[in-house]
Structures are given as C-alpha cells and as structure tokens.
Amino acid sequence: MSIRNLDDLLAEGVSGRRVLVRADLNVPLDKQTGEITDDGRIRAVLPTLGALVQAGAKVVVCSHLGRPKGAPDPQFSLRPVAGRLGELLGAPVHFATDTVGDSARSTVEGLADGQVALLENLRFNKGETSKDETERGTFADQLAAFGEAYVDDAFGAVHRKHASVYDVPARLPHVAGRLVLREVEVLSKLTGEPERPYVVVLGGSKVSDKLAVIEALLPKVDRLLIGGGMCFTFLKAQGHEVGTSLLEEEMVETCRNLLERSEGKIMLPVDVVAADAFAPDAAHDTVRADGIPSHRLGLDIGPETVAGFAAALSQAKTVFWNGPMGVFEMAAFANGTRGVAEAITKADAFSVVGGGDSAAAVRALGLDESSFGHISTGGGASLEYLEGKTLPGIAALEK
C-alpha cells in the first residue's frame, strides 16, 4: 500500500505538535440510559492514540456518531465516548461541546503535550457530509486548522466522501493509523490469492445490500454459505414457500440467476427456526427450509444447517464472515449465529469477521475475539473493499 503510516509520522517527531486523528467512535448507545453498550470501536483506536500520547503529541480526535441531520442533537453527543475513552487511556479526555466553534478552539489551544481532546460529533455540521464540494471544503478548512498533521484511523468511514475523511488529508501531511493499516493489509489478503479452500459466510437481512459483493466474490470463492434474512429470497427463488419471512420479491429472479451461475458453490439452509411472530417469546420450532408454514416467519437457521455449514468451514483455509445467521439479539434465535461463529473459530483457517452486526454478535454472544484472525471495524467499508471499489478515504491517503 503506497501510504505513509503512523510509524513514519512518529519517526519525524510529534512532541508538542497538534495531530488531528479521525477515529470511528460510532458506538451503540442504550436508548434509555445513553450508556455505551459495545466499546469495541473505542478500543480499536487505542494503539494509535496511545502511541501519539506517549510520543508527546497534542492529540485532537474527531468522529461521527449516528445520523444526526447536520445540527446538534443531544442523543448523538460524543460526551459519553469521551468519558469511556479517558477510562481506557488512563487519563482525562478534554471534551469540546462543539466541533469547530469556540469550545473546540479553546479546548485545542489548552492542550498540553501528551493530552487528548475529543471534538463533538462531526455530523452536527452540514459540511461534514455535504455533496457540495465548496461547503464540504469550508468545513474541512476549519477542521484542518486544529492539526499540523492528520491521521486517519477510521476504517469504518473510509468508504464515505466526507470532509473529515476525504478533504482534510488534502490540507495536512497525512498518514494511516495502525487500525486502517491493519484493515487494508488483512483485506488485501482476501482480494489477492487467499489460501484455499476459501469459504465466505454471508448473512444479514437483504440480498440487495450484499448483491455487489456476492457478484464480486462468487468467481473467487470455493463455497458461499448464505443465512440470515437474505436466505429466504434465495429459497423463494428455488420455488419454496417462505411464509411471512423477510422477502425481497424484486430480487427473486436475480437470486435464481445467481444460483444457476454458482456452479454449486452456494449453500443455503436446509432447515430454519420458524416463529409465529417477530418477538423474543414467540412460539417457534425447527422446520424444513422447503416447508415453512404460510403463517410463520424464519428467524434463524436450524441445527442441520449449522452442521452443514460447520462441515464446509472445517475444510477452509480462509474464511470471511459478514452478517448474522438469525436474529441473534433474541436468545431463542441466536443459536445459528453462535454455531457458525464457533465453527469458524475451530477451523484451521485465517478468519476475518467483516464488522457491523457480525462483530457485535461476537461480543454479544461472549465469544473469544482473539480466536478470530481479524475482526474488522467497518462492515460497509470491508464489503466495498472486497467488491473492488475505490474507497475515498484510502484514495485520499494515497495522494
């Protein structure tokens, strides 16, 4: 990768210099309490921030959280993140109550060597996500004024052409942080010559969300295992009744074509857990995938499917997994995701978990994160990388 990295910046010396770090601190918050429910993304940026702090930099961190509408919204404030980041770093993190206003300026100006500040949510400013280059550029100018160098360690945002990701690097000396460098190195293994057999597991709700990556991966993989809500559109394409399960009717013909072209590579569920309703306490049982009752909906893959998927995974040397196998947030429908995840950890393979709900499932189900080769912080970014798309944030670092 033709990108300068954090070690290059540290070698030049950063003591006393202001370093602007774009992090991905877009963590889930409890809607009732506002507390962080999964701090995985905060932990992921610690190696970069810790190295800069130890080297004596004045570290200015910026991030988005959620999807505010270009104006301040208390439910999307990064204040809880500042508290948790300080706990993990072992030192207070100074929090600016705005992004580029008076609070941000005074907070940044007050930093001593080795201290860290976190700016308020980038998306409280319209310029961050604007498609108007002038508006985006103006906001990038204001952000860039807080740094003498820029580090991108927000892999989960590199597929976005946003001011803090795409425009700021053009205004400052820029490098990739430890996380971004690791993500690109890992995903490059999957797009190059992965060790075979190469098995991909895809789940999640919609075929339409994964169509591009299926098209890109199908010629390259040895097996493609499909679960989650998206499997019902494939089952429908095989002519099966899917009851009230999630279905993209407009994608049925596309799925039929994919199955015809897959040369037997695609594995679909042979049994599913079907329920009376989408509810944690709904009556449910395991049924054949070609015999889902018309009044029921599938909410997980069944045990026979888990066993079949596990058998395919046991032969793999390279595994990529993106998307849960069922509604893992409900205990009754978590066994499929758990079973497949455990099978991945038992395989003698280099395994990559493609961020998003898959990474959340690993932590929610209490699985050992270290038993996977790599857990990505960017679901959408990792998929677009595997599709072969140019990611704006990576392209900006290469310039």
ChimeraX attribute file (.defattr): number of C-alpha atoms within 10 A of each C-alpha:
attribute: neighborCount
match mode: 1-to-1
recipient: residues
	/A:1	10
	/A:2	9
	/A:3	16
	/A:4	17
	/A:5	19
	/A:6	22
	/A:7	15
	/A:8	12
	/A:9	20
	/A:10	14
	/A:11	9
	/A:12	8
	/A:13	14
	/A:14	22
	/A:15	17
	/A:16	16
	/A:17	19
	/A:18	26
	/A:19	26
	/A:20	28
	/A:21	28
	/A:22	24
	/A:23	30
	/A:24	24
	/A:25	26
	/A:26	22
	/A:27	19
	/A:28	17
	/A:29	19
	/A:30	10
	/A:31	10
	/A:32	6
	/A:33	7
	/A:34	14
	/A:35	14
	/A:36	14
	/A:37	13
	/A:38	15
	/A:39	19
	/A:40	17
	/A:41	19
	/A:42	18
	/A:43	14
	/A:44	21
	/A:45	23
	/A:46	18
	/A:47	14
	/A:48	21
	/A:49	24
	/A:50	16
	/A:51	16
	/A:52	26
	/A:53	18
	/A:54	13
	/A:55	18
	/A:56	19
	/A:57	25
	/A:58	27
	/A:59	29
	/A:60	27
	/A:61	23
	/A:62	22
	/A:63	22
	/A:64	25
	/A:65	21
	/A:66	16
	/A:67	12
	/A:68	19
	/A:69	12
	/A:70	16
	/A:71	12
	/A:72	18
	/A:73	13
	/A:74	12
	/A:75	12
	/A:76	20
	/A:77	22
	/A:78	25
	/A:79	19
	/A:80	15
	/A:81	23
	/A:82	23
	/A:83	15
	/A:84	18
	/A:85	22
	/A:86	15
	/A:87	12
	/A:88	14
	/A:89	16
	/A:90	9
	/A:91	13
	/A:92	16
	/A:93	22
	/A:94	21
	/A:95	24
	/A:96	23
	/A:97	19
	/A:98	20
	/A:99	24
	/A:100	21
	/A:101	13
	/A:102	12
	/A:103	16
	/A:104	23
	/A:105	17
	/A:106	11
	/A:107	19
	/A:108	24
	/A:109	12
	/A:110	13
	/A:111	18
	/A:112	15
	/A:113	19
	/A:114	22
	/A:115	22
	/A:116	29
	/A:117	23
	/A:118	28
	/A:119	28
	/A:120	29
	/A:121	30
	/A:122	28
	/A:123	24
	/A:124	23
	/A:125	20
	/A:126	17
	/A:127	22
	/A:128	26
	/A:129	22
	/A:130	18
	/A:131	13
	/A:132	9
	/A:133	14
	/A:134	11
	/A:135	15
	/A:136	23
	/A:137	21
	/A:138	15
	/A:139	24
	/A:140	24
	/A:141	18
	/A:142	15
	/A:143	24
	/A:144	23
	/A:145	16
	/A:146	20
	/A:147	22
	/A:148	16
	/A:149	21
	/A:150	28
	/A:151	30
	/A:152	32
	/A:153	29
	/A:154	29
	/A:155	29
	/A:156	24
	/A:157	28
	/A:158	29
	/A:159	23
	/A:160	16
	/A:161	19
	/A:162	24
	/A:163	27
	/A:164	33
	/A:165	30
	/A:166	26
	/A:167	24
	/A:168	29
	/A:169	23
	/A:170	16
	/A:171	18
	/A:172	18
	/A:173	16
	/A:174	26
	/A:175	25
	/A:176	28
	/A:177	26
	/A:178	22
	/A:179	22
	/A:180	28
	/A:181	20
	/A:182	16
	/A:183	21
	/A:184	16
	/A:185	12
	/A:186	18
	/A:187	20
	/A:188	15
	/A:189	13
	/A:190	22
	/A:191	15
	/A:192	9
	/A:193	10
	/A:194	17
	/A:195	14
	/A:196	14
	/A:197	18
	/A:198	24
	/A:199	27
	/A:200	25
	/A:201	25
	/A:202	25
	/A:203	23
	/A:204	21
	/A:205	23
	/A:206	18
	/A:207	25
	/A:208	15
	/A:209	13
	/A:210	20
	/A:211	16
	/A:212	15
	/A:213	18
	/A:214	20
	/A:215	13
	/A:216	16
	/A:217	19
	/A:218	18
	/A:219	12
	/A:220	17
	/A:221	20
	/A:222	20
	/A:223	24
	/A:224	25
	/A:225	22
	/A:226	25
	/A:227	30
	/A:228	27
	/A:229	27
	/A:230	25
	/A:231	31
	/A:232	31
	/A:233	27
	/A:234	27
	/A:235	21
	/A:236	21
	/A:237	20
	/A:238	15
	/A:239	12
	/A:240	15
	/A:241	17
	/A:242	25
	/A:243	18
	/A:244	18
	/A:245	23
	/A:246	18
	/A:247	21
	/A:248	17
	/A:249	11
	/A:250	10
	/A:251	17
	/A:252	20
	/A:253	15
	/A:254	17
	/A:255	21
	/A:256	18
	/A:257	11
	/A:258	18
	/A:259	17
	/A:260	11
	/A:261	13
	/A:262	17
	/A:263	12
	/A:264	11
	/A:265	16
	/A:266	19
	/A:267	19
	/A:268	19
	/A:269	26
	/A:270	18
	/A:271	21
	/A:272	30
	/A:273	24
	/A:274	30
	/A:275	27
	/A:276	17
	/A:277	17
	/A:278	16
	/A:279	13
	/A:280	14
	/A:281	12
	/A:282	12
	/A:283	13
	/A:284	18
	/A:285	13
	/A:286	17
	/A:287	18
	/A:288	16
	/A:289	24
	/A:290	17
	/A:291	14
	/A:292	23
	/A:293	18
	/A:294	11
	/A:295	13
	/A:296	19
	/A:297	23
	/A:298	33
	/A:299	28
	/A:300	28
	/A:301	34
	/A:302	26
	/A:303	18
	/A:304	16
	/A:305	23
	/A:306	25
	/A:307	15
	/A:308	17
	/A:309	26
	/A:310	20
	/A:311	13
	/A:312	21
	/A:313	27
	/A:314	18
	/A:315	15
	/A:316	23
	/A:317	17
	/A:318	25
	/A:319	28
	/A:320	21
	/A:321	23
	/A:322	24
	/A:323	27
	/A:324	32
	/A:325	34
	/A:326	28
	/A:327	25
	/A:328	23
	/A:329	14
	/A:330	14
	/A:331	11
	/A:332	21
	/A:333	25
	/A:334	20
	/A:335	22
	/A:336	29
	/A:337	26
	/A:338	21
	/A:339	19
	/A:340	24
	/A:341	24
	/A:342	17
	/A:343	18
	/A:344	30
	/A:345	21
	/A:346	14
	/A:347	20
	/A:348	14
	/A:349	22
	/A:350	21
	/A:351	25
	/A:352	22
	/A:353	27
	/A:354	25
	/A:355	24
	/A:356	20
	/A:357	18
	/A:358	26
	/A:359	22
	/A:360	22
	/A:361	21
	/A:362	21
	/A:363	15
	/A:364	14
	/A:365	16
	/A:366	10
	/A:367	15
	/A:368	11
	/A:369	14
	/A:370	9
	/A:371	13
	/A:372	21
	/A:373	18
	/A:374	19
	/A:375	26
	/A:376	27
	/A:377	27
	/A:378	24
	/A:379	21
	/A:380	20
	/A:381	23
	/A:382	25
	/A:383	22
	/A:384	19
	/A:385	19
	/A:386	17
	/A:387	18
	/A:388	13
	/A:389	11
	/A:390	12
	/A:391	19
	/A:392	18
	/A:393	26
	/A:394	23
	/A:395	15
	/A:396	20
	/A:397	23
	/A:398	15
	/A:399	10
